[in-house]
């Protein structure tokens, strides 16, 4: 659903957008060095985006985590508005739910762009994880959705395993 803030943002910044979802594993197995490195990586990501004036206007970042549950930690904001959250590790690995949530977020954002006449590039999703899903067959359904969307050029999906990941 497009908000008044979105309309104002789109009017003041007519640049084409590139929505990017950071889909991050915050399960208990990420505790310690892994979650520390993930949080540091978010800060570095923001710093690097800040070095590119065009990226600051075009890249929109959202953060979805999956640990205790899949949740939107940060809804879409332009890179210049992105403040890296500090993530805490706990719970299982509901990866399928996280993927579904990230893809739903992308689909909604694309509808917002269309409603407001804003051009956009193919959305990106970056999945960063250390382990295997714990949410039954949901991850398989989510994987099928990713494959279909990628084949239809509706999303670019990148899966990254941290050091020692069980992938």
LINLINVEN-V650543 format. One record per residue. N is the residue number from 1. RES is the residue in three letters. PHI is phi as a letter, one per 40 degrees, with the letter a starting at -180 (NA if undefined). Layout:
N & RES & PHI
N & RES & PHI
//
This chain:
1 & UNK & NA
2 & UNK & c
3 & UNK & b
4 & UNK & c
5 & UNK & c
6 & UNK & d
7 & UNK & d
8 & UNK & c
9 & UNK & c
10 & UNK & c
11 & UNK & c
12 & UNK & c
13 & UNK & b
14 & UNK & c
15 & UNK & c
16 & UNK & c
17 & UNK & b
18 & UNK & b
19 & UNK & c
20 & UNK & b
21 & UNK & b
22 & UNK & c
23 & UNK & b
24 & UNK & b
25 & UNK & c
26 & UNK & b
27 & UNK & c
28 & UNK & d
29 & UNK & c
30 & UNK & c
31 & UNK & c
32 & UNK & g
33 & UNK & c
34 & UNK & c
35 & UNK & c
36 & UNK & c
37 & UNK & c
38 & UNK & c
39 & UNK & c
40 & UNK & c
41 & UNK & c
42 & UNK & c
43 & UNK & c
44 & UNK & c
45 & UNK & d
46 & UNK & c
47 & UNK & c
48 & UNK & c
49 & UNK & c
50 & UNK & c
51 & UNK & c
52 & UNK & b
53 & UNK & c
54 & UNK & c
55 & UNK & c
56 & UNK & d
57 & UNK & c
58 & UNK & b
59 & UNK & c
60 & UNK & b
61 & UNK & b
62 & UNK & b
63 & UNK & b
64 & UNK & b
65 & UNK & b
66 & UNK & b
67 & UNK & a
68 & UNK & d
69 & UNK & a
70 & UNK & c
71 & UNK & a
72 & UNK & c
73 & UNK & c
74 & UNK & a
75 & UNK & c
76 & UNK & d
77 & UNK & b
78 & UNK & c
79 & UNK & d
80 & UNK & c
81 & UNK & c
82 & UNK & c
83 & UNK & b
84 & UNK & d
85 & UNK & c
86 & UNK & c
87 & UNK & c
88 & UNK & b
89 & UNK & c
90 & UNK & a
91 & UNK & g
92 & UNK & c
93 & UNK & b
94 & UNK & c
95 & UNK & c
96 & UNK & d
97 & UNK & c
98 & UNK & c
99 & UNK & c
100 & UNK & d
101 & UNK & c
102 & UNK & c
103 & UNK & c
104 & UNK & c
105 & UNK & c
106 & UNK & c
107 & UNK & c
108 & UNK & c
109 & UNK & c
110 & UNK & c
111 & UNK & c
112 & UNK & c
113 & UNK & c
114 & UNK & c
115 & UNK & d
116 & UNK & c
117 & UNK & g
118 & UNK & b
119 & UNK & c
120 & UNK & a
121 & UNK & c
122 & UNK & d
123 & UNK & c
124 & UNK & b
125 & UNK & b
126 & UNK & b
127 & UNK & c
128 & UNK & b
129 & UNK & a
130 & UNK & b
131 & UNK & a
132 & UNK & c
133 & UNK & c
134 & UNK & b
135 & UNK & b
136 & UNK & f
137 & UNK & c
138 & UNK & d
139 & UNK & c
140 & UNK & c
141 & UNK & c
142 & UNK & c
143 & UNK & c
144 & UNK & c
145 & UNK & c
146 & UNK & d
147 & UNK & d
148 & UNK & c
149 & UNK & c
150 & UNK & c
151 & UNK & c
152 & UNK & c
153 & UNK & f
154 & UNK & c
155 & UNK & a
156 & UNK & b
157 & UNK & b
158 & UNK & b
159 & UNK & b
160 & UNK & b
161 & UNK & c
162 & UNK & c
163 & UNK & d
164 & UNK & g
165 & UNK & c
166 & UNK & c
167 & UNK & b
//
